[in-house]
Amino acid sequence: MSTSAHRFILACSLTTALAVSLPAAGAQRQETFHFNGWSLDRVTLPADAGPAVSYYLSKPKAKAPLVLFVQGSGCTPPFSGLGTQERSASILPWVPLAQSGRYAVMSVDKPYQPAQQDGQGGSANGCGGAFNNQFSYDTWLATLGTALRHALARPEIDATRVLVVGISEGGVMAAGLARAVPEVGAVALAGVSGTTQLFDSIARIHQGGGSDDDKLRELASLDATFKDIQADPGSGSKFAWGHPYRRWSSFLAQSPGDNLLQSKARVYIVSGMRDASVPILSTEVMYAQLRAQGRDVTMRRLPGANHDLVTEGGGAEQVMAEYGAIMRWFDAS
């Protein structure tokens, strides 16, 4: 995965003063960070086993729909440096949407996520042994589900209006959440695999250059790596394509299209037609699958745009425009 335009940290810098309220130590901890005209809570829930579940939730002006953003691959946290002068957000549309006060905007820390990622964003490099030995589709889904169900019980949340926005890898999780949590009524997917990530790799080879013999050799190499992953699916130390076998074995078993068919959510999909990370053909399979079953699905195809929804020479303003379209779609229901 590329270092995404969704992670323009400086573009989302939180530059206003803040105050933090910390209750006495107990089963649950809530920290409130105040900014100029808005605030957010960081809620930490204890776990019977494993790491605590930590999520962020903005405070709306009145009872409001919940919008959960699920970040892409790697271990870059949604927020860094809260409580310091170096605070920033890594999910580009999060802060502007929270500042509007019209929604309760949410994100969740990945289990065993470090305070910052030391390696290249989008991969598991620099994430540390605790993260890589534990992170999988199942552990991440359980964490997201716990956080979402807890947030839905809060009085400021309109639990009948829930949108989950999945970015890249986060789209796989958004589809799984829609299947697991029936309150999820809408899902928006940006740069997301439609079938399995194994198909994405196969499609990239077929779409690439070179002769048919070259492609056969690449496909054989891909299959050999996949067999290695299957032979040691729980390994957090053996890596392929920037992630541990443990991560790949769990995500390769998931099909977002299949999971969405097991949900009741309506679906919005946006993909760059020049996406080199997730071939749009993979996303088109999901779109066709949902359409064929009569589901409420909208797909927006962006000519010339890459995995970050950006065309050559473009930038954050293009990304923000696409998230604006997502919110208009959600509001229209």
Secondary structure, DSSP 4 states (H G I P E B T S, - for coil): ----GGG-TGGG---S---EE-PPSSS-EEEEEE-SS-EEEEEEE--SSSSPEEEEEE--SSSEEEEEEE--SS---SEE-TTSTT-EESSTTHHHHHHHSSSEEEEEPPTT--SS--S-TTSSTTS-HHHHHH--HHHHHHHHHHHHHHHHTSTTEEEEEEEEEEETHHHHHHHHHHHH-TT--EEEEES--SS-HHHHHHHHHHHSSS-HHHHHHHHHHHHHHHHHHHHSTT-SS-EETTEEHHHHHHHTT--HHHHHHTS--EEEEEEETT-SSS-HHHHHHHHHHHHHTT--EEEEEETT--TTS--TT--HHHHHHHHHHHHHHHHT-
